[in-house]
Amino acid sequence: MTTSNEIPKDSELRWEWIKFQLRARDTSLSKLAKALGVERNAMNNVKRGPYPRMERAIALALKLEPEDIWPERWGNDGQPSRPRNPKP
């Protein structure tokens, strides 16, 4: 079982770790995207910033919680810490 200590803190290394872990489970970002009915590049968007739906899909495939993979996107209270775009 994976622990949060094993997940790289560096974003580039983490992304490679995610892809490796998915392959080890006989899946991939492409397969997840297809299952969700989205384009493959939608899965890449989670690499650049918060994308809750894709974060949940990846975390579920890895049997982790999104906050385990992307702790910087979550507050100490367990709530997402995502910037909100104010409506004009």
N, C-alpha and C positions, 0 to 999 in steps of 0.2 A: 504494500500500500504506500502511496506517495504521501510525503509530508511536505508542508510548506517550506521546510528547511532545504529540501532538495530542489526547489524551483529557483532558477537563476533570477537574481535581482536586476541584472542588466537586461534591458528590453530586447536587444538583438539576440542575446543568448537565450532569453526566455522564449522568444518566437521559435527559434530552432528547436528548443526543448519541447515545446508544444507539438510541433510537427513530428518530431521523433516519437513522442509518446502516443500520438494518434496512429502513426504507422505501426507501432508495437501492438496496438489494439486492432489491427487490420482495418483501419479507417484512415481518412485524410480530410483535409479542409475541403477538397472538392466533393467528396462523398457527403460531408455534412451539409454543404451548400445545396447539393442536389436534393437531399432529404428535406431541406427547409424550403425548397422551391425558389432559391435565390441564385444570382450569378456568383461565380467563384470569387470575384473581386470584392463582394460584400463581406466575405470572411476576412479578407485582408484589411478591411477598414478597422476591425477591432485592434489591429496592431498599432494603428496611429492614434486611436482615442476610444473613449467609451462607446460601446455599441451593445446595450444590454441583451438583446436577443441572441446575437452571435456569441457573446461571452457565456451566456447560459448554455448554449448548444455545445460549445467547446468544453466547458466545465463538466457538463453531464456526460459527455463521451469519455472524459478522463476520470470520472467518478470523484470529482472535486467540487468545491464551491467556487463561484467566480471570484470571491474575495480572497481565496487562497492563491489564485493565479495572478490577479491584479490587485494586490493589497493597497497600492497607492490610489486606487479609484474608490476606496471605501473608507468611511470614517471609523473611529474607535467604537462607535455605537452600532456598527454593523449596517449602517445605512449608506447608500451610494453617495459619494461626494462628487457630484457632477455639476459642472457649471450650467446654469440655466440661461437660455436666451430670453431676455425680457421682450414681451410683445410690444410693438410700437403703439 
